[in-house]
Amino acid sequence: DIQMTQSPSTLSASVGDRVTITCRASQSISSWLAWYQQKPGKAPNLLIYKASSLESGVPSRFTGSGSGTEFTLTISSLQPDDFASYYCQQYNSYPRTFGQGTKVEIK
Amino acid sequence: EVQLLESGGGLVQPGGSLRLSCAASGFTFSSYAMSWVRQAPGKGLEWVSTISGSGVTTYYADSVRGRFTISRDNSENTLYLQMNSLRAEDTAVYYCAKGGLGVSFTYLDYWGQGTLVTVSS
């Protein structure tokens, strides 16, 4: 199974900050990586697919990059609506696996 | 507009069974793979199972293989998850999610609101 490791687990930031979340795969997954945002009590929402493709309707302040085993999600200027949890997921092979999540909190 | 509506969750005793349903609309259901993903209280996301559009191909997490069965009724645009021999560690919110045109290299672009399954005596 491919293990996905996210860092940090928790991130404290202020509105307007540039924020970066890292996701590492235990083996190469090419670019088969998605990022999801989840707010408390809500379903996850797709942000990025194929490592760097922005899902329709997602603000351009969200950027994904990377390939192989190392990936990043960057929020260029954190907005109040962005305080949430973020998960990476590999879809290179089964079983599908998620990172453990990163909670972005208000500083 | 894509809509996914789960139902069937509830309280069940250890060793019991439950069947979850997910009613889909707004897309050609039979063309797309569908998945179940769960989230235990206060924990992260865990992929559970995926089924191809035709229903022929299925995949399961090791934690549920042999106990859970994913299926679909394309005439009713409905996805199912039959859960048997339930354990306390199966307690979670269960989400259905829409995949891509195949089962390979597809991400989850739409999610339902989730249904809570609680396994407890």
Interface residues (C-beta under 8 A of the other chain):
Chain A: W32 A34 Y36 Q38 K42 A43 P44 N45 L46 Y49 K50 E55 Y87 Q89 Y91 N92 Y94 P95 R96 T97 F98 G99 Q100 G101
Chain B: S35 V37 G44 L45 E46 W47 T50 Y59 Y60 A61 D62 Y95 F105 T106 Y107 L108 D109 Y110 W111 G112 Q113 G114
